[in-house]
Amino acid sequence: MHVPAEVAARAVEVARTVGADGCVAVGGGSAIGLGKAVALRTGLPQLVLPTTYAGSEMTPILGETNEGRKTTRRLPEVRPGVVVYDVDLTLSLPPAISAVSGLNALAHAVEALYARDRDPLTSLLAAEAVSALGSALPAIMRGPEDTRARARALYGAWLAGLCLGTVGMALHHKICHVLGGAFDLPHAETHAVVLPHVVAYNAPAAVQATAAISRALHGPDAATALRDFEDRLGAPRALRDLGMPESGIDVAADLIAGQAYGNPRPVDADAARRILARAWAGEPPSSSTEPQGDRDA
């Protein structure tokens, strides 16, 4: 997970040793990310066959981890040239993994709705992605071999990936990257735990965006709708259940506050610490400080 630098270096060495003329990635975000790292360093063309709902195949984003720090870069040259979506390749993905993978995709769409550089088209794509995943994932949990549901989940993941590759992400993705790099937490499960808490925090400064989320998921408010939706899927609730130590809350909060990124509501170390503490304990999401930021988001 998270494309460790040493793994990427070994893969590049293999590609050069065998004289590869292309790079084929079959799998989820980890496999696709490794393929991007190889392509960046070798110039090889990429063919990608996604088997999960990560959406990485549609983005020019490369995330890599080195010495406990995960960094992401936007590089046009790492966007795969060919992507093949084959529903049959997803049928054996276990329902529990399908759920958290789909929630990973959902997070891309959610943050696109309140991105600083959003535009009307991206907002439409993001809302459609939330709706598609909102209907597909429960159906997959009921019937993992439901090809219609699987196809709709791929459609939602494709849309969400387009959004991720088009606009900048915000606090949620920053938190997940920090936690993944510092504590080696599982990527999709971390997204599932963190997302309702960040949406609750951003809600006062992202009224239109969170209204779109609550409409798509049929909930009273966006954070509650997300939490209830995740509970229906059996997704994890607490970072402590994913292996994060409680002592890591302060470490992660400082890392999050020390990096600049666009978010509809300002974030300092104290705010990050409150969000992480609730997510660590599995408490209900809450907006705990005075509303700030752009209320037209």
Residue pairs with C-beta under 8 A, 6 or more apart in sequence:
1 30
1 180
1 184
1 186
1 187
2 30
2 33
2 63
2 64
2 65
2 70
2 180
2 181
2 184
2 187
3 30
3 33
3 34
3 36
3 37
3 62
3 63
3 64
3 65
4 64
4 65
4 66
5 64
5 65
5 66
7 34
8 34
8 37
8 38
8 41
8 64
11 34
11 37
11 38
12 37
12 38
12 41
12 42
14 20
15 23
15 38
15 42
15 44
16 42
20 42
20 44
21 44
22 44
22 45
22 46
22 47
23 35
23 38
23 39
23 42
23 44
23 45
23 46
23 47
24 35
24 46
24 47
24 48
24 49
25 31
25 32
25 34
25 35
25 36
25 46
25 47
25 48
25 49
25 57
25 80
26 48
26 49
26 51
26 89
27 49
27 50
27 51
27 52
28 50
28 51
28 52
28 54
28 56
28 101
29 52
29 54
29 55
29 56
29 104
29 187
29 188
30 187
32 48
32 50
32 54
32 56
32 57
32 80
33 56
33 62
33 63
33 64
35 46
35 48
35 80
36 46
36 56
36 62
36 78
36 80
37 62
37 64
37 78
38 44
39 45
39 46
39 77
39 78
39 80
40 62
40 75
40 77
40 78
45 81
45 82
46 80
46 81
46 82
47 80
47 81
47 82
47 84
48 57
48 80
48 82
48 83
48 84
49 83
49 84
49 86
49 89
50 56
50 57
50 83
50 85
50 89
50 154
50 157
51 89
51 90
51 93
52 90
52 93
52 97
52 98
52 101
52 157
52 188
53 98
53 101
53 102
53 104
53 105
53 133
53 153
53 154
53 156
53 157
54 101
54 104
54 105
54 157
54 161
54 187
54 188
55 104
55 105
55 108
55 157
55 158
55 160
55 161
55 164
56 161
57 80
57 83
57 161
58 79
58 83
58 158
58 161
58 162
58 164
58 165
59 79
59 161
59 164
59 165
60 74
60 75
60 76
60 77
60 78
60 79
60 165
61 72
61 73
61 74
61 78
61 164
61 165
62 72
62 73
62 75
62 78
63 70
63 71
63 72
63 177
64 70
64 71
64 72
65 71
65 180
65 181
68 181
68 182
69 181
69 182
70 177
70 178
70 180
70 181
70 182
71 177
71 181
72 177
79 165
85 154
85 158
87 147
87 150
87 151
87 154
88 147
90 98
90 150
90 153
90 154
91 144
91 145
91 147
91 150
93 101
93 144
94 144
95 140
95 141
95 144
96 234
97 188
98 137
98 140
98 141
98 144
98 153
99 137
99 140
99 141
99 192
99 233
99 234
99 235
100 186
100 188
100 189
100 191
100 192
100 233
100 235
100 236
101 157
101 188
102 133
102 136
102 137
102 140
102 153
102 156
102 157
102 233
103 133
103 137
103 188
103 191
103 192
103 195
103 230
103 233
103 235
104 187
104 188
104 191
104 192
105 129
105 133
105 153
105 156
105 157
105 160
105 161
106 129
106 130
106 133
106 134
106 156
106 160
106 195
106 226
107 172
107 173
107 176
107 191
107 195
108 129
108 160
108 161
108 163
108 164
108 169
109 125
109 126
109 127
109 129
109 130
109 133
109 156
109 159
109 160
109 163
110 126
110 130
110 172
110 195
110 199
110 209
110 213
110 222
110 226
111 169
111 170
111 172
111 173
112 118
112 122
112 123
112 125
112 126
112 160
112 163
112 164
112 166
112 167
112 169
113 123
113 126
113 127
113 130
113 206
113 208
113 209
113 210
113 212
113 213
114 170
114 202
114 205
114 206
114 209
114 210
114 264
114 297
115 122
115 167
115 168
115 169
115 170
115 262
116 167
116 168
116 170
116 262
116 264
117 167
117 168
117 262
118 167
119 167
122 163
122 166
122 167
123 212
125 159
125 162
125 163
126 159
126 160
126 163
126 212
127 212
127 216
128 156
128 159
129 156
129 157
129 159
129 160
129 163
130 156
130 212
130 213
130 216
130 217
131 156
131 216
132 152
132 153
132 155
132 156
132 159
133 153
133 156
133 157
133 160
134 216
134 217
134 218
134 229
135 149
135 152
136 149
136 150
136 152
136 153
136 155
136 156
137 149
137 153
137 233
138 232
138 233
139 146
139 148
139 149
139 152
140 146
140 149
140 150
140 153
141 232
141 233
141 234
143 149
168 261
168 262
169 261
170 198
170 202
170 261
170 262
170 263
170 264
171 198
171 201
171 202
171 256
171 261
171 263
171 265
171 267
172 191
172 194
172 195
172 198
172 199
174 256
174 259
174 261
174 263
175 194
175 198
175 252
175 256
175 272
175 275
175 276
176 187
176 190
176 191
176 194
178 252
178 255
178 256
178 259
179 185
179 190
179 194
179 239
179 244
179 248
179 252
180 187
180 190
182 248
182 251
182 252
182 255
183 243
183 244
183 245
183 248
183 252
184 243
185 239
185 242
185 243
185 244
186 242
189 235
189 236
189 242
190 239
190 242
192 230
192 235
192 236
193 235
193 236
193 237
193 238
193 239
193 242
193 279
193 282
194 239
194 275
194 279
195 226
195 230
196 223
196 224
196 226
196 227
196 230
196 285
197 223
197 275
197 278
197 279
197 285
197 286
198 275
199 210
199 213
199 222
199 223
199 226
199 285
200 222
200 223
200 285
200 286
200 287
201 265
201 267
201 271
201 275
201 285
201 287
201 288
202 209
202 210
202 263
202 264
202 265
202 293
202 297
203 210
203 221
203 222
203 223
203 287
204 265
204 287
204 291
204 292
204 293
204 295
205 264
205 265
205 291
205 292
205 293
205 294
205 295
205 297
206 264
206 265
206 293
206 294
206 297
207 295
207 296
207 297
208 296
208 297
209 222
209 264
209 297
210 221
210 222
210 223
211 222
213 222
213 225
213 226
214 220
214 221
214 222
214 224
214 225
217 225
217 226
217 228
217 229
218 225
219 225
219 226
219 228
219 229
223 285
223 287
224 285
226 285
227 284
227 285
230 237
231 237
236 242
237 282
238 279
238 280
238 281
238 282
239 276
239 279
239 280
239 282
240 246
240 280
240 281
240 282
241 282
244 280
246 280
249 273
249 276
249 277
249 280
250 273
252 272
252 276
253 269
253 270
253 272
253 273
253 276
254 269
256 267
256 269
256 272
257 267
257 268
257 269
257 272
263 293
264 293
264 294
264 297
265 291
265 292
265 293
266 292
266 293
271 289
274 288
274 289
278 284
278 285
278 286
